[in-house]
């Protein structure tokens, strides 16, 4: 008798696509984890009684960790920048944790999967978003809950990996797909995005054409909007309110939010404000599950110190190269392997990368953008690997706008 497996998503053309619209969210994860770690860095290196309480409170709030498959954990680093490069996987779950605001949830899928690479010299970072509908091999993973293992699959959508074996299975899937070793991982839920957007005071985004997503109830007129709370979550979840209504368009829309978040944090000195920093850290810790390798606050702090001074021009937000297609009768997207090989060879060799394609179908450059100030202490990276033009994305200094549409 064959073993029944969790099913992936339905075809793009099927009418029961409402579950896509509910699927989330969040692109800010690469930056969110940076903020979480930076928050801990601030409280760890300060000496006041209030900060001492904050350290205790954050440390005591950390949930039990997740053991990654084949992990080895060394001693925590000293306070200061972590030595060498960092590969960290950030996963957004669509479970909703039973909250009725998010509708009835069935499968627990990793609808946001992002790989963050910080270079060994801490001068640049690459953030790769994997489409939730991307067909990939799913390796054998321990059942969650056990006992036993799920069998390997030649092709399924990447977002079922969380259903099969939890965070550890998502890490194994991405590591085997890319050839990149991933020692750190974190998973965040809907509420985490809401609370973190509140803690930072909202994120201001540009909308080039109105977004009217009747499926999830998001309406944004053309212009500038400061998003926080549930509105920030809806913006990141919106698929059918974004140009083309595809998962690929949603990722470029999420990158609008991510880049704005990075620029805002830099301009407003968010990470030097102990109150905001603590609020960000607390919101993340209360709503995140992390690998055992990230449970020590000093490790989180050391990653923050490594990243905090990277110029936004040197933070590349990239969409995994893919094209529309099908596998085993299901509609979705397929890897563009040659382009992916160039991208991940650069990451494995710790080389900076440079985009040559567009920002993606869900966004466009802001025609009213002002030139970003040049920091002479952070010159542009030289000798970056030029990525094939089929790879879309932007750097965090680029000011972009969401391209909306109406969906009823």
C-alpha positions as CSV (number, residue, x, y, z in Angstrom):
1,X,0.0,0.0,0.0
2,X,1.4,3.4,-0.9
3,X,1.9,6.0,1.8
4,X,-0.4,9.0,1.7
5,X,1.5,12.2,1.5
6,X,0.5,15.8,2.2
7,X,-0.6,17.4,-1.0
8,X,0.9,20.4,-2.6
9,X,-1.0,23.4,-4.0
10,X,-3.7,23.2,-6.6
11,X,-3.1,24.3,-10.2
12,X,-3.0,28.0,-10.9
13,X,-6.0,27.7,-13.1
14,X,-8.3,26.0,-10.6
15,X,-11.1,28.0,-9.0
16,X,-10.2,27.0,-5.5
17,X,-7.2,29.4,-5.4
18,X,-8.4,31.2,-2.3
19,X,-5.8,29.4,-0.3
20,X,-3.1,31.1,-2.3
21,X,-4.5,34.4,-1.3
22,X,-4.4,33.5,2.3
23,X,-0.9,32.4,2.0
24,X,1.3,34.7,3.4
25,X,3.3,36.9,3.6
26,X,6.3,37.9,4.4
27,X,9.1,39.1,2.7
28,X,10.5,41.1,5.5
29,X,12.1,38.0,7.1
30,X,15.7,38.6,6.0
31,X,15.5,42.1,7.6
32,X,13.4,40.9,10.5
33,X,16.0,38.5,11.7
34,X,18.6,41.2,11.3
35,X,16.5,43.4,13.5
36,X,15.9,40.7,16.1
37,X,19.6,40.0,16.3
38,X,20.5,43.7,16.4
39,X,18.0,44.2,19.2
40,X,19.7,41.6,21.3
41,X,23.1,43.1,20.4
42,X,22.0,46.5,21.8
43,X,20.7,45.0,25.1
44,X,23.7,42.8,25.5
45,X,26.3,45.5,25.2
46,X,24.5,48.0,27.4
47,X,24.8,48.1,31.2
48,X,21.7,49.7,32.7
49,X,19.3,48.0,35.0
50,X,16.5,48.4,32.5
51,X,18.6,46.7,29.8
52,X,19.6,44.0,32.2
53,X,15.9,43.2,32.6
54,X,15.4,43.3,28.9
55,X,18.2,40.7,28.4
56,X,16.6,38.4,31.0
57,X,13.1,38.9,29.5
58,X,14.2,38.1,26.0
59,X,16.3,35.1,26.9
60,X,13.5,33.6,29.1
61,X,11.0,34.1,26.2
62,X,13.0,32.0,23.7
63,X,11.0,28.8,22.9
64,X,12.6,25.4,22.7
65,X,14.8,25.1,19.6
66,X,14.6,22.9,16.6
67,X,17.3,20.3,15.9
68,X,18.4,20.6,12.3
69,X,19.3,17.4,10.4
70,X,22.9,16.6,10.9
71,X,23.6,19.7,13.0
72,X,26.7,20.3,15.1
73,X,26.6,23.3,17.5
74,X,29.8,24.8,18.7
75,X,30.3,27.2,21.6
76,X,28.6,30.6,21.3
77,X,30.9,33.4,19.9
78,X,32.1,36.3,22.0
79,X,30.1,39.5,21.8
80,X,31.0,41.2,18.6
81,X,30.7,40.3,14.9
82,X,30.4,36.6,14.2
83,X,33.5,35.3,12.5
84,X,33.2,34.5,8.8
85,X,30.0,34.3,6.7
86,X,26.5,33.4,7.7
87,X,23.8,31.3,5.9
88,X,20.4,31.6,7.6
89,X,17.1,30.3,6.4
90,X,13.9,32.2,7.2
91,X,10.6,30.5,6.9
92,X,7.1,32.0,7.0
93,X,4.4,29.5,8.1
94,X,0.8,29.9,6.9
95,X,-0.7,27.9,9.8
96,X,-2.4,31.0,11.5
97,X,-2.0,29.2,14.8
98,X,-5.8,28.8,15.0
99,X,-6.5,32.6,14.9
100,X,-9.9,33.0,13.2
101,X,-8.7,36.3,11.5
102,X,-6.7,34.2,9.0
103,X,-9.5,31.9,8.0
104,X,-9.6,28.1,8.3
105,X,-6.2,26.7,7.8
106,X,-5.6,23.2,6.6
107,X,-2.0,22.3,5.8
108,X,0.9,24.0,7.5
109,X,3.0,25.2,4.6
110,X,6.2,27.2,4.3
111,X,4.7,29.9,2.1
112,X,7.7,32.2,2.6
113,X,11.2,30.6,2.2
114,X,14.2,33.0,2.2
115,X,17.9,32.3,2.3
116,X,20.1,35.1,3.8
117,X,23.8,35.0,3.1
118,X,26.2,37.5,4.8
119,X,29.6,37.6,3.3
120,X,32.6,36.5,5.3
121,X,34.1,40.0,5.3
122,X,30.7,41.5,6.3
123,X,30.5,43.9,3.4
124,X,27.5,42.5,1.5
125,X,24.5,40.3,1.9
126,X,22.3,38.3,-0.6
127,X,18.7,37.5,0.2
128,X,17.1,34.9,-2.0
129,X,13.3,34.3,-2.0
130,X,12.0,30.9,-3.2
131,X,8.6,30.9,-4.9
132,X,6.1,28.8,-2.9
133,X,5.0,27.1,-6.1
134,X,8.5,26.0,-7.1
135,X,8.8,22.4,-8.0
136,X,11.9,20.8,-6.3
137,X,13.1,17.5,-5.0
138,X,11.9,16.9,-1.4
139,X,14.4,14.7,0.5
140,X,13.6,12.1,3.0
141,X,12.8,13.8,6.3
142,X,11.9,12.6,9.8
143,X,8.2,12.7,10.4
144,X,6.8,15.6,12.4
145,X,5.6,14.2,14.7
146,X,7.4,10.8,14.4
147,X,8.2,8.1,14.3
148,X,9.9,7.2,11.1
149,X,10.7,9.1,7.9
150,X,8.8,10.4,4.9
151,X,10.2,9.0,1.7
152,X,12.0,11.2,-0.7
153,X,10.1,12.7,-3.6
154,X,11.5,13.6,-7.1
155,X,9.2,16.6,-7.5
156,X,6.8,18.5,-5.3
157,X,6.2,22.2,-4.4
158,X,8.8,23.5,-2.0
159,X,6.1,24.8,0.4
160,X,5.1,21.2,1.5
161,X,8.5,20.6,3.2
162,X,7.2,22.2,6.4
163,X,4.2,19.9,6.4
164,X,6.5,16.8,6.0
165,X,9.2,17.5,8.6
166,X,9.0,20.9,10.1
167,X,11.7,23.6,9.9
168,X,14.4,21.0,9.7
169,X,13.0,19.5,6.5
170,X,12.7,22.9,4.9
171,X,16.4,23.5,5.7
172,X,17.4,20.2,4.2
173,X,15.3,20.8,1.1
174,X,16.8,24.2,0.4
175,X,20.4,23.0,1.3
176,X,20.2,20.1,-1.2
177,X,18.6,22.3,-3.9
178,X,21.2,25.0,-3.7
179,X,24.3,23.1,-2.5
180,X,24.6,25.7,0.3
181,X,25.2,24.6,3.9
182,X,22.7,26.2,6.2
183,X,23.5,26.1,10.0
184,X,20.9,28.7,11.2
185,X,17.1,28.7,10.7
186,X,14.0,30.5,12.0
187,X,10.3,30.2,11.4
188,X,7.8,33.0,12.0
189,X,4.0,33.1,12.1
190,X,1.4,35.7,11.0
191,X,1.3,37.4,14.4
192,X,5.0,38.0,14.3
193,X,4.8,40.2,11.2
194,X,1.9,42.2,12.8
195,X,3.7,42.8,16.1
196,X,7.1,43.6,14.5
197,X,5.5,46.1,12.1
198,X,3.9,47.7,15.1
199,X,7.1,47.8,17.0
200,X,9.0,49.7,14.3
201,X,6.1,52.2,13.9
202,X,5.1,51.1,10.5
203,X,6.8,50.8,7.1
204,X,6.2,53.4,4.4
205,X,5.8,51.9,0.9
206,X,5.0,53.3,-2.5
207,X,2.1,52.1,-4.6
208,X,2.3,52.9,-8.3
209,X,-1.2,51.7,-9.1
210,X,-4.0,51.0,-6.7
211,X,-4.2,47.6,-5.0
212,X,-7.7,46.2,-4.5
213,X,-7.6,42.6,-3.3
214,X,-11.1,41.5,-2.6
215,X,-10.0,38.1,-1.6
216,X,-8.2,39.2,1.6
217,X,-9.8,42.7,2.0
218,X,-6.8,44.9,1.1
219,X,-7.4,48.3,-0.6
220,X,-4.6,50.8,-1.1
221,X,-4.8,53.8,-3.4
222,X,-2.0,55.1,-5.5
223,X,0.6,56.9,-3.5
224,X,2.6,56.5,-0.2
225,X,1.2,54.4,2.6
226,X,2.6,53.7,6.1
227,X,1.7,50.1,6.9
228,X,1.5,48.5,10.3
229,X,-0.4,45.8,12.0
230,X,-2.9,43.7,10.0
231,X,-2.5,46.1,7.0
232,X,1.2,45.3,6.8
233,X,0.4,41.6,6.9
234,X,-2.2,41.9,4.2
235,X,0.1,43.8,2.0
236,X,2.7,41.1,2.2
237,X,0.2,38.3,1.8
238,X,-1.6,39.9,-1.2
239,X,-1.3,37.9,-4.4
240,X,-4.3,38.8,-6.5
241,X,-4.1,42.5,-5.7
242,X,-0.6,42.6,-7.3
243,X,0.0,43.0,-11.1
244,X,-0.6,39.6,-12.8
245,X,-1.9,37.9,-9.7
246,X,1.0,35.4,-9.5
247,X,3.3,34.1,-6.8
248,X,6.3,35.6,-8.7
249,X,4.6,39.0,-8.7
250,X,3.9,38.7,-5.0
251,X,7.6,38.2,-4.2
252,X,8.7,41.4,-6.0
253,X,5.9,43.2,-4.2
254,X,7.3,41.9,-0.9
255,X,10.7,43.1,-1.9
256,X,9.2,46.7,-2.1
257,X,8.4,46.3,1.6
258,X,11.8,44.7,2.5
259,X,13.8,47.4,0.8
260,X,11.7,50.2,2.4
261,X,12.2,48.5,5.8
262,X,16.0,48.5,5.4
263,X,16.1,52.1,4.3
264,X,13.7,53.3,7.0
265,X,15.7,51.6,9.7
266,X,18.9,53.2,8.5
267,X,17.5,56.7,8.1
268,X,15.5,56.7,11.4
269,X,18.4,55.1,13.4
270,X,15.9,52.5,14.5
271,X,18.6,50.1,15.6
272,X,20.1,52.7,18.0
273,X,16.7,53.3,19.7
274,X,16.7,50.9,22.7
275,X,12.9,51.1,23.0
276,X,12.2,50.2,19.4
277,X,15.0,47.6,19.4
278,X,13.6,45.9,22.4
279,X,10.1,46.0,21.0
280,X,11.3,44.4,17.7
281,X,13.2,41.7,19.6
282,X,10.3,40.9,21.9
283,X,7.8,40.7,19.0
284,X,10.1,38.3,17.1
285,X,11.0,36.1,20.1
286,X,7.4,35.7,21.1
287,X,6.4,34.7,17.5
288,X,9.4,32.7,16.2
289,X,10.7,29.2,16.4
290,X,14.5,29.0,15.9
291,X,17.1,26.3,15.4
292,X,19.1,25.2,18.3
293,X,22.0,27.1,16.8
294,X,20.2,30.4,17.2
295,X,18.8,30.0,20.7
296,X,21.7,31.6,22.4
297,X,21.2,35.4,22.4
298,X,24.9,36.0,22.0
299,X,24.9,34.2,18.7
300,X,22.0,36.3,17.5
301,X,23.8,39.4,18.6
302,X,27.0,38.5,16.8
303,X,25.0,38.0,13.5
304,X,23.5,41.5,14.0
305,X,26.9,43.1,14.5
306,X,28.1,41.4,11.3
307,X,25.2,42.9,9.3
308,X,24.4,46.2,10.9
309,X,26.9,48.3,8.9
310,X,26.3,46.8,5.4
311,X,25.3,49.6,3.0
312,X,21.8,49.1,1.5
313,X,23.3,49.2,-1.9
314,X,25.2,46.0,-1.0
315,X,22.1,44.1,0.2
316,X,20.7,42.3,-2.9
317,X,17.0,41.1,-2.8
318,X,16.8,38.3,-5.3
319,X,14.0,36.0,-6.6
320,X,15.0,32.4,-7.3
321,X,15.0,32.1,-11.1
322,X,12.0,30.2,-12.3
323,X,9.4,29.9,-15.1
324,X,5.8,28.9,-15.2
325,X,5.3,25.2,-15.9
326,X,3.9,22.0,-14.5
327,X,5.0,18.7,-12.8
328,X,3.0,15.6,-12.3
329,X,-0.1,17.3,-13.6
330,X,0.1,20.3,-11.2
331,X,0.6,23.9,-12.3
332,X,3.4,25.9,-10.7
333,X,6.9,27.1,-11.5
334,X,10.0,25.3,-12.5
335,X,13.7,26.2,-11.8
336,X,15.7,27.9,-14.5
337,X,18.7,25.8,-13.6
338,X,21.5,27.5,-15.5
339,X,20.7,30.9,-13.9
340,X,20.3,29.3,-10.5
341,X,23.7,27.6,-10.9
342,X,25.4,31.1,-11.4
343,X,23.6,32.5,-8.3
344,X,24.5,29.7,-5.9
345,X,28.0,29.3,-7.2
346,X,28.6,32.9,-6.2
347,X,27.0,32.4,-2.8
348,X,29.0,29.2,-2.2
349,X,32.2,31.0,-3.2
350,X,31.3,34.0,-1.0
351,X,31.2,36.4,-4.0
352,X,29.0,39.5,-4.1
353,X,26.4,39.5,-6.9
354,X,24.9,42.2,-9.1
355,X,21.5,42.1,-10.7
356,X,21.0,42.9,-14.4
357,X,17.3,42.1,-14.8
358,X,14.1,43.9,-13.9
359,X,12.7,44.4,-10.4
360,X,10.0,41.8,-11.2
361,X,6.4,41.8,-12.3
362,X,4.9,43.1,-9.0
363,X,7.1,46.3,-8.7
364,X,8.7,49.1,-10.7
365,X,11.3,51.7,-9.9
366,X,9.9,54.8,-8.3
367,X,10.0,57.6,-10.9
368,X,10.0,60.2,-8.1
369,X,12.8,58.7,-6.1
370,X,15.6,60.9,-4.8
371,X,19.2,59.7,-5.0
372,X,20.3,57.9,-1.9
373,X,23.1,59.6,0.0
374,X,26.5,58.1,-0.6
375,X,28.4,57.0,2.4
376,X,32.1,57.3,1.6
377,X,33.0,54.8,4.3
378,X,30.9,52.2,2.4
379,X,31.8,52.3,-1.2
380,X,30.0,50.1,-3.8
381,X,31.3,46.5,-4.0
382,X,33.7,45.9,-6.8
383,X,34.1,42.7,-8.8
384,X,30.5,41.4,-8.2
385,X,29.3,38.5,-10.2
386,X,26.8,39.8,-12.8
387,X,23.7,37.6,-12.6
388,X,21.7,36.5,-15.7
389,X,19.0,39.0,-16.7
390,X,16.3,36.3,-16.1
391,X,16.9,36.8,-12.3
392,X,14.8,39.6,-11.0
393,X,15.1,41.7,-7.8
394,X,16.6,44.8,-6.5
395,X,19.1,46.2,-4.0
396,X,17.8,47.7,-0.8
397,X,18.9,51.2,-1.8
398,X,16.6,51.2,-4.8
399,X,13.3,52.9,-4.2
400,X,10.5,50.8,-5.8
401,X,6.7,50.9,-6.0
402,X,4.1,48.1,-5.9
403,X,2.1,47.6,-9.1
404,X,-1.4,46.8,-8.0
405,X,-4.6,45.6,-9.7
406,X,-8.2,44.9,-8.8
407,X,-9.4,41.4,-7.9
408,X,-12.9,40.8,-6.7
